[in-house]
Amino acid sequence: MTEKKRNYREEYDRYHGKPAQIAARSERNQARAKMGLKVGDKREVDHKVPLSKGGSNSKRNLRVVSRTTNRRKGASRK
C-alpha cells in the first residue's frame, strides 16, 4: 500500500486563501497593531465581545492576554 503524500501548501491555499479567511486575518492583525503587539510577541489580543457576536476592533473592546487565556475563552461572551 502506498499512501499519497499530503500537499500542505495546497491545503493551506485552499483554506487560508478564501476571502473570508483573508478578511478575518486582516481584522486580527489590525487589532494586534492597535494594541501595540509586535511580530513574535506570544500574547494575543482578546475581543471582550467577539467579532463573530457583533464586537468591534475599538480599543474599549480589546485587551492583551496570554494565548492560554484567549483560547480557553473561545468565542463566548464575557
PDB file of N, CA, C and O in Angstrom:
ATOM      1  N   MET A   1       0.826  -1.185   0.000  1.00  0.00           N
ATOM      2  CA  MET A   1       0.000   0.000   0.000  1.00  0.00           C
ATOM      3  C   MET A   1       0.874   1.254   0.000  1.00  0.00           C
ATOM      4  O   MET A   1       1.748   1.400   0.854  1.00  0.00           O
ATOM      5  N   THR A   2       0.650   2.121  -0.915  1.00  0.00           N
ATOM      6  CA  THR A   2       1.367   3.391  -0.932  1.00  0.00           C
ATOM      7  C   THR A   2       0.390   4.501  -0.593  1.00  0.00           C
ATOM      8  O   THR A   2      -0.689   4.621  -1.172  1.00  0.00           O
ATOM      9  N   GLU A   3       0.805   5.291   0.351  1.00  0.00           N
ATOM     10  CA  GLU A   3      -0.044   6.412   0.743  1.00  0.00           C
ATOM     11  C   GLU A   3       0.361   7.645  -0.040  1.00  0.00           C
ATOM     12  O   GLU A   3       1.544   7.888  -0.282  1.00  0.00           O
ATOM     13  N   LYS A   4      -0.636   8.415  -0.431  1.00  0.00           N
ATOM     14  CA  LYS A   4      -0.366   9.663  -1.136  1.00  0.00           C
ATOM     15  C   LYS A   4       0.167  10.685  -0.133  1.00  0.00           C
ATOM     16  O   LYS A   4      -0.403  10.872   0.942  1.00  0.00           O
ATOM     17  N   LYS A   5       1.232  11.319  -0.486  1.00  0.00           N
ATOM     18  CA  LYS A   5       1.844  12.326   0.382  1.00  0.00           C
ATOM     19  C   LYS A   5       0.968  13.578   0.408  1.00  0.00           C
ATOM     20  O   LYS A   5       0.493  14.031  -0.634  1.00  0.00           O
ATOM     21  N   ARG A   6       0.755  14.140   1.616  1.00  0.00           N
ATOM     22  CA  ARG A   6      -0.077  15.334   1.752  1.00  0.00           C
ATOM     23  C   ARG A   6       0.613  16.540   1.146  1.00  0.00           C
ATOM     24  O   ARG A   6       1.823  16.719   1.283  1.00  0.00           O
ATOM     25  N   ASN A   7      -0.166  17.353   0.485  1.00  0.00           N
ATOM     26  CA  ASN A   7       0.336  18.603  -0.076  1.00  0.00           C
ATOM     27  C   ASN A   7      -0.136  19.733   0.849  1.00  0.00           C
ATOM     28  O   ASN A   7      -1.222  20.286   0.671  1.00  0.00           O
ATOM     29  N   TYR A   8       0.683  20.055   1.818  1.00  0.00           N
ATOM     30  CA  TYR A   8       0.308  21.051   2.816  1.00  0.00           C
ATOM     31  C   TYR A   8       0.117  22.433   2.194  1.00  0.00           C
ATOM     32  O   TYR A   8      -0.750  23.192   2.627  1.00  0.00           O
ATOM     33  N   ARG A   9       0.901  22.755   1.204  1.00  0.00           N
ATOM     34  CA  ARG A   9       0.768  24.063   0.544  1.00  0.00           C
ATOM     35  C   ARG A   9      -0.598  24.190  -0.103  1.00  0.00           C
ATOM     36  O   ARG A   9      -1.245  25.231   0.009  1.00  0.00           O
ATOM     37  N   GLU A  10      -1.039  23.147  -0.775  1.00  0.00           N
ATOM     38  CA  GLU A  10      -2.352  23.164  -1.431  1.00  0.00           C
ATOM     39  C   GLU A  10      -3.468  23.275  -0.396  1.00  0.00           C
ATOM     40  O   GLU A  10      -4.421  24.029  -0.586  1.00  0.00           O
ATOM     41  N   GLU A  11      -3.349  22.521   0.702  1.00  0.00           N
ATOM     42  CA  GLU A  11      -4.354  22.589   1.758  1.00  0.00           C
ATOM     43  C   GLU A  11      -4.411  23.994   2.351  1.00  0.00           C
ATOM     44  O   GLU A  11      -5.495  24.529   2.586  1.00  0.00           O
ATOM     45  N   TYR A  12      -3.255  24.586   2.591  1.00  0.00           N
ATOM     46  CA  TYR A  12      -3.183  25.935   3.150  1.00  0.00           C
ATOM     47  C   TYR A  12      -3.848  26.940   2.207  1.00  0.00           C
ATOM     48  O   TYR A  12      -4.665  27.758   2.629  1.00  0.00           O
ATOM     49  N   ASP A  13      -3.482  26.864   0.922  1.00  0.00           N
ATOM     50  CA  ASP A  13      -4.046  27.805  -0.047  1.00  0.00           C
ATOM     51  C   ASP A  13      -5.549  27.638  -0.190  1.00  0.00           C
ATOM     52  O   ASP A  13      -6.277  28.618  -0.344  1.00  0.00           O
ATOM     53  N   ARG A  14      -6.011  26.396  -0.140  1.00  0.00           N
ATOM     54  CA  ARG A  14      -7.438  26.129  -0.308  1.00  0.00           C
ATOM     55  C   ARG A  14      -8.247  26.729   0.841  1.00  0.00           C
ATOM     56  O   ARG A  14      -9.363  27.199   0.624  1.00  0.00           O
ATOM     57  N   TYR A  15      -7.703  26.719   2.055  1.00  0.00           N
ATOM     58  CA  TYR A  15      -8.439  27.243   3.203  1.00  0.00           C
ATOM     59  C   TYR A  15      -8.115  28.708   3.480  1.00  0.00           C
ATOM     60  O   TYR A  15      -9.021  29.538   3.558  1.00  0.00           O
ATOM     61  N   HIS A  16      -6.848  29.028   3.626  1.00  0.00           N
ATOM     62  CA  HIS A  16      -6.452  30.371   4.046  1.00  0.00           C
ATOM     63  C   HIS A  16      -6.509  31.400   2.930  1.00  0.00           C
ATOM     64  O   HIS A  16      -6.415  32.599   3.192  1.00  0.00           O
ATOM     65  N   GLY A  17      -6.658  30.961   1.709  1.00  0.00           N
ATOM     66  CA  GLY A  17      -6.741  31.891   0.592  1.00  0.00           C
ATOM     67  C   GLY A  17      -8.154  32.360   0.300  1.00  0.00           C
ATOM     68  O   GLY A  17      -8.361  33.184  -0.591  1.00  0.00           O
ATOM     69  N   LYS A  18      -9.133  31.845   1.043  1.00  0.00           N
ATOM     70  CA  LYS A  18     -10.532  32.243   0.821  1.00  0.00           C
ATOM     71  C   LYS A  18     -10.745  33.671   1.316  1.00  0.00           C
ATOM     72  O   LYS A  18     -10.144  34.078   2.311  1.00  0.00           O
ATOM     73  N   PRO A  19     -11.584  34.423   0.641  1.00  0.00           N
ATOM     74  CA  PRO A  19     -11.818  35.823   1.032  1.00  0.00           C
ATOM     75  C   PRO A  19     -12.240  35.997   2.492  1.00  0.00           C
ATOM     76  O   PRO A  19     -11.824  36.955   3.143  1.00  0.00           O
ATOM     77  N   ALA A  20     -13.055  35.091   3.009  1.00  0.00           N
ATOM     78  CA  ALA A  20     -13.493  35.217   4.404  1.00  0.00           C
ATOM     79  C   ALA A  20     -12.317  35.058   5.359  1.00  0.00           C
ATOM     80  O   ALA A  20     -12.239  35.766   6.363  1.00  0.00           O
ATOM     81  N   GLN A  21     -11.407  34.145   5.062  1.00  0.00           N
ATOM     82  CA  GLN A  21     -10.245  33.936   5.919  1.00  0.00           C
ATOM     83  C   GLN A  21      -9.278  35.116   5.829  1.00  0.00           C
ATOM     84  O   GLN A  21      -8.677  35.513   6.827  1.00  0.00           O
ATOM     85  N   ILE A  22      -9.134  35.668   4.634  1.00  0.00           N
ATOM     86  CA  ILE A  22      -8.259  36.833   4.450  1.00  0.00           C
ATOM     87  C   ILE A  22      -8.805  38.017   5.244  1.00  0.00           C
ATOM     88  O   ILE A  22      -8.040  38.745   5.878  1.00  0.00           O
ATOM     89  N   ALA A  23     -10.130  38.214   5.213  1.00  0.00           N
ATOM     90  CA  ALA A  23     -10.754  39.310   5.952  1.00  0.00           C
ATOM     91  C   ALA A  23     -10.600  39.113   7.460  1.00  0.00           C
ATOM     92  O   ALA A  23     -10.316  40.065   8.187  1.00  0.00           O
ATOM     93  N   ALA A  24     -10.786  37.875   7.928  1.00  0.00           N
ATOM     94  CA  ALA A  24     -10.647  37.598   9.361  1.00  0.00           C
ATOM     95  C   ALA A  24      -9.210  37.835   9.823  1.00  0.00           C
ATOM     96  O   ALA A  24      -8.989  38.389  10.900  1.00  0.00           O
ATOM     97  N   ARG A  25      -8.241  37.421   9.022  1.00  0.00           N
ATOM     98  CA  ARG A  25      -6.830  37.627   9.359  1.00  0.00           C
ATOM     99  C   ARG A  25      -6.513  39.112   9.418  1.00  0.00           C
ATOM    100  O   ARG A  25      -5.752  39.558  10.277  1.00  0.00           O
ATOM    101  N   SER A  26      -7.098  39.877   8.502  1.00  0.00           N
ATOM    102  CA  SER A  26      -6.888  41.319   8.482  1.00  0.00           C
ATOM    103  C   SER A  26      -7.435  41.965   9.758  1.00  0.00           C
ATOM    104  O   SER A  26      -6.790  42.839  10.337  1.00  0.00           O
ATOM    105  N   GLU A  27      -8.615  41.540  10.195  1.00  0.00           N
ATOM    106  CA  GLU A  27      -9.210  42.067  11.431  1.00  0.00           C
ATOM    107  C   GLU A  27      -8.308  41.774  12.633  1.00  0.00           C
ATOM    108  O   GLU A  27      -8.080  42.646  13.472  1.00  0.00           O
ATOM    109  N   ARG A  28      -7.795  40.538  12.711  1.00  0.00           N
ATOM    110  CA  ARG A  28      -6.912  40.172  13.827  1.00  0.00           C
ATOM    111  C   ARG A  28      -5.630  40.996  13.797  1.00  0.00           C
ATOM    112  O   ARG A  28      -5.165  41.458  14.839  1.00  0.00           O
ATOM    113  N   ASN A  29      -5.060  41.183  12.614  1.00  0.00           N
ATOM    114  CA  ASN A  29      -3.822  41.952  12.504  1.00  0.00           C
ATOM    115  C   ASN A  29      -4.027  43.413  12.863  1.00  0.00           C
ATOM    116  O   ASN A  29      -3.150  44.036  13.462  1.00  0.00           O
ATOM    117  N   GLN A  30      -5.181  43.966  12.502  1.00  0.00           N
ATOM    118  CA  GLN A  30      -5.487  45.355  12.864  1.00  0.00           C
ATOM    119  C   GLN A  30      -5.585  45.509  14.379  1.00  0.00           C
ATOM    120  O   GLN A  30      -5.115  46.497  14.943  1.00  0.00           O
ATOM    121  N   ALA A  31      -6.199  44.522  15.032  1.00  0.00           N
ATOM    122  CA  ALA A  31      -6.336  44.567  16.489  1.00  0.00           C
ATOM    123  C   ALA A  31      -4.963  44.477  17.149  1.00  0.00           C
ATOM    124  O   ALA A  31      -4.697  45.197  18.111  1.00  0.00           O
ATOM    125  N   ARG A  32      -4.085  43.602  16.646  1.00  0.00           N
ATOM    126  CA  ARG A  32      -2.728  43.480  17.208  1.00  0.00           C
ATOM    127  C   ARG A  32      -1.968  44.794  17.070  1.00  0.00           C
ATOM    128  O   ARG A  32      -1.287  45.222  18.002  1.00  0.00           O
ATOM    129  N   ALA A  33      -2.082  45.427  15.920  1.00  0.00           N
ATOM    130  CA  ALA A  33      -1.384  46.702  15.695  1.00  0.00           C
ATOM    131  C   ALA A  33      -1.928  47.787  16.624  1.00  0.00           C
ATOM    132  O   ALA A  33      -1.164  48.576  17.179  1.00  0.00           O
ATOM    133  N   LYS A  34      -3.234  47.822  16.787  1.00  0.00           N
ATOM    134  CA  LYS A  34      -3.857  48.840  17.636  1.00  0.00           C
ATOM    135  C   LYS A  34      -3.395  48.714  19.086  1.00  0.00           C
ATOM    136  O   LYS A  34      -3.257  49.719  19.783  1.00  0.00           O
ATOM    137  N   MET A  35      -3.154  47.473  19.547  1.00  0.00           N
ATOM    138  CA  MET A  35      -2.726  47.244  20.926  1.00  0.00           C
ATOM    139  C   MET A  35      -1.205  47.258  21.069  1.00  0.00           C
ATOM    140  O   MET A  35      -0.690  47.088  22.174  1.00  0.00           O
ATOM    141  N   GLY A  36      -0.484  47.458  19.971  1.00  0.00           N
ATOM    142  CA  GLY A  36       0.959  47.604  20.033  1.00  0.00           C
ATOM    143  C   GLY A  36       1.742  46.309  20.136  1.00  0.00           C
ATOM    144  O   GLY A  36       2.899  46.330  20.557  1.00  0.00           O
ATOM    145  N   LEU A  37       1.149  45.181  19.765  1.00  0.00           N
ATOM    146  CA  LEU A  37       1.861  43.910  19.813  1.00  0.00           C
ATOM    147  C   LEU A  37       2.718  43.756  18.566  1.00  0.00           C
ATOM    148  O   LEU A  37       2.255  43.977  17.448  1.00  0.00           O
ATOM    149  N   LYS A  38       3.946  43.382  18.767  1.00  0.00           N
ATOM    150  CA  LYS A  38       4.895  43.228  17.664  1.00  0.00           C
ATOM    151  C   LYS A  38       4.910  41.780  17.175  1.00  0.00           C
ATOM    152  O   LYS A  38       4.409  40.884  17.854  1.00  0.00           O
ATOM    153  N   VAL A  39       5.483  41.561  16.002  1.00  0.00           N
ATOM    154  CA  VAL A  39       5.644  40.215  15.467  1.00  0.00           C
ATOM    155  C   VAL A  39       6.519  39.418  16.425  1.00  0.00           C
ATOM    156  O   VAL A  39       7.568  39.899  16.855  1.00  0.00           O
ATOM    157  N   GLY A  40       6.102  38.217  16.759  1.00  0.00           N
ATOM    158  CA  GLY A  40       6.858  37.373  17.671  1.00  0.00           C
ATOM    159  C   GLY A  40       6.398  37.457  19.116  1.00  0.00           C
ATOM    160  O   GLY A  40       6.796  36.629  19.935  1.00  0.00           O
ATOM    161  N   ASP A  41       5.572  38.439  19.446  1.00  0.00           N
ATOM    162  CA  ASP A  41       5.031  38.552  20.797  1.00  0.00           C
ATOM    163  C   ASP A  41       4.048  37.401  21.001  1.00  0.00           C
ATOM    164  O   ASP A  41       3.127  37.223  20.205  1.00  0.00           O
ATOM    165  N   LYS A  42       4.239  36.626  22.057  1.00  0.00           N
ATOM    166  CA  LYS A  42       3.415  35.439  22.275  1.00  0.00           C
ATOM    167  C   LYS A  42       2.019  35.762  22.806  1.00  0.00           C
ATOM    168  O   LYS A  42       1.133  34.907  22.793  1.00  0.00           O
ATOM    169  N   ARG A  43       1.828  36.982  23.267  1.00  0.00           N
ATOM    170  CA  ARG A  43       0.498  37.355  23.764  1.00  0.00           C
ATOM    171  C   ARG A  43      -0.459  37.556  22.590  1.00  0.00           C
ATOM    172  O   ARG A  43      -0.031  37.729  21.449  1.00  0.00           O
ATOM    173  N   GLU A  44      -1.744  37.531  22.882  1.00  0.00           N
ATOM    174  CA  GLU A  44      -2.768  37.714  21.859  1.00  0.00           C
ATOM    175  C   GLU A  44      -3.718  38.826  22.272  1.00  0.00           C
ATOM    176  O   GLU A  44      -3.792  39.201  23.442  1.00  0.00           O
ATOM    177  N   VAL A  45      -4.435  39.340  21.297  1.00  0.00           N
ATOM    178  CA  VAL A  45      -5.458  40.352  21.564  1.00  0.00           C
ATOM    179  C   VAL A  45      -6.793  39.639  21.688  1.00  0.00           C
ATOM    180  O   VAL A  45      -7.198  38.885  20.803  1.00  0.00           O
ATOM    181  N   ASP A  46      -7.469  39.890  22.800  1.00  0.00           N
ATOM    182  CA  ASP A  46      -8.775  39.294  23.046  1.00  0.00           C
ATOM    183  C   ASP A  46      -9.840  40.357  22.818  1.00  0.00           C
ATOM    184  O   ASP A  46      -9.707  41.492  23.277  1.00  0.00           O
ATOM    185  N   HIS A  47     -10.879  39.989  22.118  1.00  0.00           N
ATOM    186  CA  HIS A  47     -12.035  40.866  21.946  1.00  0.00           C
ATOM    187  C   HIS A  47     -13.012  40.533  23.067  1.00  0.00           C
ATOM    188  O   HIS A  47     -13.489  39.402  23.157  1.00  0.00           O
ATOM    189  N   LYS A  48     -13.311  41.501  23.914  1.00  0.00           N
ATOM    190  CA  LYS A  48     -14.233  41.258  25.022  1.00  0.00           C
ATOM    191  C   LYS A  48     -15.574  40.762  24.477  1.00  0.00           C
ATOM    192  O   LYS A  48     -16.121  39.773  24.965  1.00  0.00           O
ATOM    193  N   VAL A  49     -16.093  41.446  23.476  1.00  0.00           N
ATOM    194  CA  VAL A  49     -17.256  40.959  22.727  1.00  0.00           C
ATOM    195  C   VAL A  49     -16.698  40.500  21.380  1.00  0.00           C
ATOM    196  O   VAL A  49     -16.228  41.327  20.599  1.00  0.00           O
ATOM    197  N   PRO A  50     -16.740  39.194  21.094  1.00  0.00           N
ATOM    198  CA  PRO A  50     -16.118  38.666  19.875  1.00  0.00           C
ATOM    199  C   PRO A  50     -16.653  39.314  18.607  1.00  0.00           C
ATOM    200  O   PRO A  50     -17.808  39.734  18.542  1.00  0.00           O
ATOM    201  N   LEU A  51     -15.789  39.386  17.601  1.00  0.00           N
ATOM    202  CA  LEU A  51     -16.206  39.931  16.308  1.00  0.00           C
ATOM    203  C   LEU A  51     -17.394  39.143  15.760  1.00  0.00           C
ATOM    204  O   LEU A  51     -18.290  39.716  15.138  1.00  0.00           O
ATOM    205  N   SER A  52     -17.399  37.825  15.992  1.00  0.00           N
ATOM    206  CA  SER A  52     -18.485  36.982  15.485  1.00  0.00           C
ATOM    207  C   SER A  52     -19.811  37.263  16.174  1.00  0.00           C
ATOM    208  O   SER A  52     -20.863  36.870  15.670  1.00  0.00           O
ATOM    209  N   LYS A  53     -19.776  37.942  17.327  1.00  0.00           N
ATOM    210  CA  LYS A  53     -21.005  38.274  18.060  1.00  0.00           C
ATOM    211  C   LYS A  53     -21.328  39.756  17.970  1.00  0.00           C
ATOM    212  O   LYS A  53     -22.111  40.280  18.762  1.00  0.00           O
ATOM    213  N   GLY A  54     -20.713  40.434  16.991  1.00  0.00           N
ATOM    214  CA  GLY A  54     -21.024  41.844  16.779  1.00  0.00           C
ATOM    215  C   GLY A  54     -20.056  42.813  17.438  1.00  0.00           C
ATOM    216  O   GLY A  54     -20.305  44.018  17.444  1.00  0.00           O
ATOM    217  N   GLY A  55     -18.955  42.313  17.994  1.00  0.00           N
ATOM    218  CA  GLY A  55     -17.957  43.180  18.622  1.00  0.00           C
ATOM    219  C   GLY A  55     -17.190  43.965  17.574  1.00  0.00           C
ATOM    220  O   GLY A  55     -17.346  43.739  16.374  1.00  0.00           O
ATOM    221  N   SER A  56     -16.363  44.886  18.035  1.00  0.00           N
ATOM    222  CA  SER A  56     -15.604  45.726  17.115  1.00  0.00           C
ATOM    223  C   SER A  56     -14.120  45.674  17.471  1.00  0.00           C
ATOM    224  O   SER A  56     -13.719  45.011  18.428  1.00  0.00           O
ATOM    225  N   ASN A  57     -13.326  46.377  16.691  1.00  0.00           N
ATOM    226  CA  ASN A  57     -11.902  46.493  16.949  1.00  0.00           C
ATOM    227  C   ASN A  57     -11.566  47.779  17.695  1.00  0.00           C
ATOM    228  O   ASN A  57     -10.421  48.228  17.661  1.00  0.00           O
ATOM    229  N   SER A  58     -12.542  48.375  18.365  1.00  0.00           N
ATOM    230  CA  SER A  58     -12.262  49.596  19.129  1.00  0.00           C
ATOM    231  C   SER A  58     -11.433  49.220  20.359  1.00  0.00           C
ATOM    232  O   SER A  58     -11.535  48.102  20.865  1.00  0.00           O
ATOM    233  N   LYS A  59     -10.619  50.153  20.831  1.00  0.00           N
ATOM    234  CA  LYS A  59      -9.751  49.869  21.976  1.00  0.00           C
ATOM    235  C   LYS A  59     -10.546  49.471  23.213  1.00  0.00           C
ATOM    236  O   LYS A  59     -10.046  48.713  24.044  1.00  0.00           O
ATOM    237  N   ARG A  60     -11.762  49.962  23.353  1.00  0.00           N
ATOM    238  CA  ARG A  60     -12.597  49.610  24.510  1.00  0.00           C
ATOM    239  C   ARG A  60     -12.963  48.136  24.506  1.00  0.00           C
ATOM    240  O   ARG A  60     -13.244  47.570  25.563  1.00  0.00           O
ATOM    241  N   ASN A  61     -12.966  47.503  23.337  1.00  0.00           N
ATOM    242  CA  ASN A  61     -13.355  46.101  23.217  1.00  0.00           C
ATOM    243  C   ASN A  61     -12.145  45.164  23.184  1.00  0.00           C
ATOM    244  O   ASN A  61     -12.319  43.951  23.070  1.00  0.00           O
ATOM    245  N   LEU A  62     -10.935  45.693  23.281  1.00  0.00           N
ATOM    246  CA  LEU A  62      -9.732  44.870  23.164  1.00  0.00           C
ATOM    247  C   LEU A  62      -8.970  44.806  24.483  1.00  0.00           C
ATOM    248  O   LEU A  62      -8.999  45.743  25.280  1.00  0.00           O
ATOM    249  N   ARG A  63      -8.288  43.680  24.699  1.00  0.00           N
ATOM    250  CA  ARG A  63      -7.369  43.542  25.820  1.00  0.00           C
ATOM    251  C   ARG A  63      -6.289  42.553  25.417  1.00  0.00           C
ATOM    252  O   ARG A  63      -6.534  41.659  24.607  1.00  0.00           O
ATOM    253  N   VAL A  64      -5.095  42.708  25.977  1.00  0.00           N
ATOM    254  CA  VAL A  64      -3.977  41.819  25.691  1.00  0.00           C
ATOM    255  C   VAL A  64      -3.956  40.736  26.760  1.00  0.00           C
ATOM    256  O   VAL A  64      -3.925  41.030  27.955  1.00  0.00           O
ATOM    257  N   VAL A  65      -3.973  39.480  26.321  1.00  0.00           N
ATOM    258  CA  VAL A  65      -3.975  38.338  27.242  1.00  0.00           C
ATOM    259  C   VAL A  65      -3.013  37.270  26.731  1.00  0.00           C
ATOM    260  O   VAL A  65      -2.517  37.350  25.607  1.00  0.00           O
ATOM    261  N   SER A  66      -2.760  36.274  27.567  1.00  0.00           N
ATOM    262  CA  SER A  66      -1.910  35.162  27.147  1.00  0.00           C
ATOM    263  C   SER A  66      -2.685  34.285  26.158  1.00  0.00           C
ATOM    264  O   SER A  66      -3.914  34.330  26.103  1.00  0.00           O
ATOM    265  N   ARG A  67      -1.962  33.506  25.397  1.00  0.00           N
ATOM    266  CA  ARG A  67      -2.589  32.601  24.421  1.00  0.00           C
ATOM    267  C   ARG A  67      -3.537  31.633  25.132  1.00  0.00           C
ATOM    268  O   ARG A  67      -4.640  31.375  24.649  1.00  0.00           O
ATOM    269  N   THR A  68      -3.109  31.103  26.271  1.00  0.00           N
ATOM    270  CA  THR A  68      -3.925  30.136  27.012  1.00  0.00           C
ATOM    271  C   THR A  68      -5.262  30.745  27.412  1.00  0.00           C
ATOM    272  O   THR A  68      -6.311  30.126  27.236  1.00  0.00           O
ATOM    273  N   THR A  69      -5.219  31.948  27.946  1.00  0.00           N
ATOM    274  CA  THR A  69      -6.447  32.629  28.372  1.00  0.00           C
ATOM    275  C   THR A  69      -7.376  32.862  27.193  1.00  0.00           C
ATOM    276  O   THR A  69      -8.581  32.627  27.292  1.00  0.00           O
ATOM    277  N   ASN A  70      -6.822  33.324  26.074  1.00  0.00           N
ATOM    278  CA  ASN A  70      -7.643  33.635  24.916  1.00  0.00           C
ATOM    279  C   ASN A  70      -8.260  32.374  24.310  1.00  0.00           C
ATOM    280  O   ASN A  70      -9.425  32.393  23.913  1.00  0.00           O
ATOM    281  N   ARG A  71      -7.513  31.300  24.234  1.00  0.00           N
ATOM    282  CA  ARG A  71      -8.024  30.066  23.641  1.00  0.00           C
ATOM    283  C   ARG A  71      -9.062  29.414  24.544  1.00  0.00           C
ATOM    284  O   ARG A  71     -10.006  28.791  24.059  1.00  0.00           O
ATOM    285  N   ARG A  72      -8.892  29.553  25.847  1.00  0.00           N
ATOM    286  CA  ARG A  72      -9.865  28.997  26.781  1.00  0.00           C
ATOM    287  C   ARG A  72     -11.208  29.692  26.649  1.00  0.00           C
ATOM    288  O   ARG A  72     -12.258  29.060  26.762  1.00  0.00           O
ATOM    289  N   LYS A  73     -11.168  31.001  26.409  1.00  0.00           N
ATOM    290  CA  LYS A  73     -12.393  31.792  26.294  1.00  0.00           C
ATOM    291  C   LYS A  73     -13.149  31.451  25.023  1.00  0.00           C
ATOM    292  O   LYS A  73     -14.376  31.355  25.044  1.00  0.00           O
ATOM    293  N   GLY A  74     -12.445  31.268  23.925  1.00  0.00           N
ATOM    294  CA  GLY A  74     -13.106  30.985  22.652  1.00  0.00           C
ATOM    295  C   GLY A  74     -13.939  32.179  22.219  1.00  0.00           C
ATOM    296  O   GLY A  74     -13.523  33.324  22.394  1.00  0.00           O
ATOM    297  N   ALA A  75     -15.112  31.921  21.656  1.00  0.00           N
ATOM    298  CA  ALA A  75     -15.981  32.999  21.167  1.00  0.00           C
ATOM    299  C   ALA A  75     -17.149  33.223  22.117  1.00  0.00           C
ATOM    300  O   ALA A  75     -18.222  33.658  21.697  1.00  0.00           O
ATOM    301  N   SER A  76     -16.939  32.924  23.405  1.00  0.00           N
ATOM    302  CA  SER A  76     -18.013  33.157  24.364  1.00  0.00           C
ATOM    303  C   SER A  76     -18.021  34.625  24.762  1.00  0.00           C
ATOM    304  O   SER A  76     -17.004  35.311  24.653  1.00  0.00           O
ATOM    305  N   ARG A  77     -19.139  35.091  25.209  1.00  0.00           N
ATOM    306  CA  ARG A  77     -19.258  36.476  25.642  1.00  0.00           C
ATOM    307  C   ARG A  77     -18.953  36.556  27.119  1.00  0.00           C
ATOM    308  O   ARG A  77     -19.444  35.745  27.905  1.00  0.00           O
ATOM    309  N   LYS A  78     -18.143  37.529  27.503  1.00  0.00           N
ATOM    310  CA  LYS A  78     -17.731  37.687  28.904  1.00  0.00           C
ATOM    311  C   LYS A  78     -18.867  38.151  29.763  1.00  0.00           C
ATOM    312  O   LYS A  78     -18.695  38.335  30.968  1.00  0.00           O
TER     313      LYS A  78
END
